[in-house]
Amino acid sequence: MTIRTLRRAWYRSAIAMSLAPLALAATMPDLRAQESGAQTANPMTIDPVAASPATGDPGTIMLDVVTISGGSTIGDYGVSDGNTLMIVDRETIDTYRPTTVQDLFRGESSVTVGGTIATNQKIYVHGIEETNLAVSIDGSRQNNKIFHHNATTIIDPQLLKSVQVEAGVAAADAGPGALAGAILYETIDVGDVLKDGRNFGGFVDAGYDTNGQTFSKRGSIYGKIGGFESLLYLNGVDGENYDDGDGNEVLGSGASLLSGLGKIAFEGEAGDRVELSYERVQDDADRPYRANIGAVLSGRPVPETRTYDLDRQNVVLSYENTLATGLWDPRVVLAYSVTDLRTDEEPLRAPGTSVTYDGSNDSLNGKAENTFNLDMGTVTVGFDAYDDEAEFDGDGYRTSERARNVGSYAQARLQPLDRLSLSFGGRVDHQVFTGTDDNDQDNTGLSGNVSAEYQLTDWFAVKGGYSNVFGGIVLTEPFIMNPGWSYGDIDTARAENVFAGFVVRYEGLILDAQIFDTDINDGRVATYGGGPALVEDFSSKGVDIGLGYDWGTGFGQVKFTSVDTEIGGDVADSYLGNYFTTPIGDIVTVSLVHRFEELGLLVGGDAEYAFEEDSTTINGRALEDYTVVNLFTEYRPAFNRDLSLRAEVKNLFDEDYSDRATYGQDFVDVRPLKQPGRSFGISTRFQF
């Protein structure tokens, strides 16, 4: 029996498992949750940190106390934004100190990151690539579909306040084009890092990793006076090529990252806040000729490496009222984001010469919305717009595609009954797409979503949701655009998403399980020679199970995800699935963190086990299983808790492997990139 057959049997069993507790709960006493507190602005969000004994005041369902302390990401997030898989907060980021998005999502089995370094890593949520999700940074839409061999959204996790991942079903106000969910990044504000009672602060941080001799230097200063505040953050990482688990040097793998964030803001006594931010990430170094592939063993000869100069920028101007609680609670965002990529190479056929190719994706976007704060929850109504462009310059020609969109939306997040939480909404989008031939195509589409969670007892809840999403025509990547394309009418993309599951919450224990299904119809798969109007259908279905326990000074969790991805009804492969999907299979992750408060000591680690995936043999070869373990410890001396000393070991057992979502593992004529072998790291941080 194959893994694929076993997985399908597992799905059927999981459905039965998700229904069985319903019958059990129906026979148990109805232990009504105590009521307390006034309604919050968003009663759908259960805050386990703030949970407290009942006060006797009517209004809010109270659960047993669950204290989250630094990194617990079991899915206790309600359904206010659809199927929220995870929220990584600032405390979690400070605990793990991630340096890439792969580190950021360590411990989350449902989110896989292919690639090896920041410049080639791509995020897959339930096996669906991030360009099919509405990705935003500080509310700014990201148009980062730059080159299929590169990262999609390269970002420095150290400058983040939080990241929220919504899989499949997403709220209408997450933005247009949320075919398979949303990823919402928020960068740090002064209030997130400035110590209480101070008007000025900062930190300096330095680190070294043995594998690749990588040095990192980062620092930040921030302050506030009156209603004004400002922040500046800079980070630089440089290193040599690393060795894989077999001791082989991986060409083009040396770190070369420069990132920064600047913010200024003013907040008046009435809560009116205006903020301007500028964030930038650069990576400029020699990389493998195809940056996400070790080598293609057949086909035309190419140089081993070439220069990749990647530069992403994000500018956001926003207004909101932080004290608004009534019917007038506005937010306005105006933003511009751009990603530029230049590749330089010396052709084998003409030594001593150089060829340069330039690609650019940008987005001018904004939104204006108001949240009506009601007794039973909130209703957000607004409109948004974007003007996206993809442009290529090189090889003797210059060409571009453009898409403009205006949308209006409404999203309700309500708690009509003590035990029932509802989230539902919709949006209408009108898009004008312009091809390389300057001809326009107009399309209008509707999208809708609904999610619900019902608390059968004070410890057991069921949840589920559905969405049907209009995706319009997605811009193709600049590096495959052909000025000679003849367009005609391109089918617009549309997706259906569904999930169903249950959550058990008991004191510090959380058990979360769900089944999910995402179907994307008429996803655009243009090729240089095949034309601009090619489309294909993609799907992802599977199971998530998470079990976690928080004991106040630490937490432990185990997560399992099984994903079956298909293209046109057949097993997905990483070539046809570019920008859409990749084979994932079955993954287990384990995380453990404990803090010894009196000693000022933090210890933790995580592990990932990927099962062998043999469904891909139809395309060439199976994906190998692997186990990778990472450990860390951090010490803050009693004489100065603002000083931290940290040591870590990544890939403890020196596993020789490619991360499950890394390109090309399913093809016999591709040598995929390997992850770094064992590496020891030390770092120190001083906060003032």
Secondary structure, 3 states (H helix, E strand, C coil): CCHHHHHHHHHHHHHHHHHHHHHHHHCCCCCCCCEECCCCCCCCCCCCCCCCCCCCCCCEECCCCCCCCCCCCCCCCCCCCEEEEEEECHHHHHHHCCCCHHHHCCCCCCEEEECCCHHHCEEEECCEEHHHCEEEECCEECCCCCCCCCCCCCCCHHHEEEEEEEEEEECHHHCCCCCCEEEEEEECCHHHHCCCCCCEEEEEEEEEECCCCEEEEEEEEEEEECCEEEEEEEEEEECCCCEECCCCECCCCCCEEEEEEEEEEEECCCCEEEEEEEEEEEEEEEEECCCCCCEECCCCCCCCEEEEEEEEEEEEEEEEECCCCCCCCEEEEEEEEEEEEEEEECCCCCCCCCEEEEEEEEEEEEEEEEEEEECCEEEEEEEEEEEEEEEEEECCEEEEEEEEEEEEEEEEEEEEECCEEEEEEEEEEEEEEECCCCCEEEEEEEEEEEEEEEECCCCEEEEEEEEEEEEECCCCCHHHCCCCCCCCCCCCEEEEEEEEEEEEEECCEEEEEEEEEEEEEEEECCECCCECCCEEEEEEEEEEEEEEEECCCEEEEEEEEEEEEEECCEECCCCCCCCCECCCEEEEEEEEEEEECCCCEEEEEEEEEECCECHHHHCCCCECCEEEEEEEEEECCCCCCCEEEEEEEECCCCCCCCCCCCCCCCCCCEECCCCECCEEEEEEEEEC
